[in-house]
Amino acid sequence: MSEKIKVLIVSFIVLFGAAFAIMSFNEDVAVTDLFERLYQIVLGEGAESNGILEFTYALGISSGIIVFFNHFGNKKIKDDPTPLQIKMWQYQQDVTEYEKSESGESE
C-alpha cells in the first residue's frame, strides 16, 4: 500500500474521530442517541440493530485504552512506564519530600 493511501486513510480516521468527539462533547448526549442521529443524517433512517458505528466505536475505545495504558492482558507492549506508574512515582516523591520537610531536613 502506498504512503499516500496510508496518509489518506489515517486522515479520514482522524477527521471522523475528531468530528465524533466534538459532536459528543457539544451535544452532551448519550452515545446511542448520537449514533441514532448520525444514522438518520447519513442514511435518512435509523438503524435497526448495531452497525458499523458501534463496532468502530468499540474497536477505537479498546485500542485507545491498550495504547494509553501500554498493556494488553499481563503483557507490556513497550518498556515505557504506564501513566499509573508515573503517578505512583510522583506520589512517592511527594511523600518523601513531605517527610523530609516535617523532620526538619533541608535539601
C-alpha positions as CSV (number, residue, x, y, z in Angstrom):
1,M,0.0,0.0,0.0
2,S,1.5,3.3,-1.0
3,E,2.3,6.0,1.6
4,K,-0.3,8.4,0.1
5,I,-3.1,5.9,0.6
6,K,-2.0,5.3,4.2
7,V,-1.9,9.0,4.9
8,L,-5.4,9.4,3.3
9,I,-6.8,6.5,5.4
10,V,-5.3,7.9,8.6
11,S,-6.5,11.4,7.8
12,F,-10.1,10.2,7.3
13,I,-10.0,8.2,10.6
14,V,-8.7,11.3,12.5
15,L,-11.2,13.6,10.8
16,F,-14.2,11.4,11.6
17,G,-12.9,10.6,15.1
18,A,-12.5,14.4,15.8
19,A,-16.0,15.0,14.4
20,F,-17.4,12.3,16.7
21,A,-15.7,13.7,19.7
22,I,-16.8,17.3,19.0
23,M,-20.4,16.2,18.4
24,S,-20.4,14.1,21.6
25,F,-19.0,17.0,23.7
26,N,-21.1,19.8,22.2
27,E,-24.4,17.9,22.2
28,D,-23.8,16.3,25.6
29,V,-25.9,13.2,24.6
30,A,-25.6,9.5,25.2
31,V,-23.6,7.6,22.5
32,T,-26.6,5.6,21.4
33,D,-28.6,8.8,20.8
34,L,-25.7,10.2,18.9
35,F,-25.4,7.0,16.7
36,E,-29.2,7.2,16.0
37,R,-28.8,10.8,14.9
38,L,-25.8,10.0,12.7
39,Y,-27.7,7.1,11.1
40,Q,-30.6,9.4,10.5
41,I,-28.4,12.1,8.9
42,V,-26.4,9.8,6.7
43,L,-28.9,7.1,5.8
44,G,-32.2,9.0,6.2
45,E,-33.5,6.4,8.6
46,G,-32.5,4.9,11.9
47,A,-30.5,1.7,12.2
48,E,-32.4,-1.4,13.2
49,S,-29.5,-3.0,15.1
50,N,-25.9,-2.5,15.9
51,G,-24.0,-1.2,12.9
52,I,-20.6,-0.1,11.7
53,L,-20.5,2.9,14.1
54,E,-20.9,0.8,17.2
55,F,-18.3,-1.6,16.0
56,T,-15.7,1.0,15.2
57,Y,-16.5,2.9,18.4
58,A,-15.9,-0.2,20.5
59,L,-12.7,-1.0,18.5
60,G,-11.4,2.6,18.9
61,I,-12.1,2.7,22.6
62,S,-10.4,-0.6,23.3
63,S,-7.4,0.1,21.1
64,G,-7.0,3.6,22.7
65,I,-7.0,2.1,26.1
66,I,-4.4,-0.5,25.2
67,V,-2.2,2.1,23.6
68,F,-2.6,4.6,26.5
69,F,-2.1,2.1,29.3
70,N,0.6,0.2,27.4
71,H,-0.7,-3.2,28.5
72,F,-2.6,-6.0,26.8
73,G,-3.6,-8.5,29.4
74,N,-0.5,-9.1,31.6
75,K,1.9,-8.2,28.8
76,K,3.5,-4.8,28.5
77,I,3.7,-3.5,24.9
78,K,6.7,-1.2,25.4
79,D,9.2,-0.7,28.2
80,D,7.9,2.8,28.8
81,P,6.3,3.4,32.2
82,T,2.5,3.5,32.3
83,P,0.6,6.6,33.4
84,L,-0.3,4.9,36.7
85,Q,3.4,4.0,37.3
86,I,4.4,7.7,36.7
87,K,1.7,8.9,39.0
88,M,2.8,6.5,41.7
89,W,6.4,7.6,41.3
90,Q,5.3,11.3,41.6
91,Y,3.2,10.4,44.7
92,Q,6.2,8.7,46.3
93,Q,8.4,11.7,45.6
94,D,5.8,14.0,47.2
95,V,5.6,11.8,50.3
96,T,9.4,11.6,50.6
97,E,9.6,15.4,50.2
98,Y,6.9,16.0,52.8
99,E,8.6,13.6,55.3
100,K,11.8,15.5,54.9
101,S,10.2,18.8,55.4
102,E,8.3,17.5,58.6
103,S,11.5,16.1,60.1
104,G,13.3,19.4,59.6
105,E,15.7,18.2,56.9
106,S,16.6,20.6,54.2
107,E,17.7,19.8,50.7
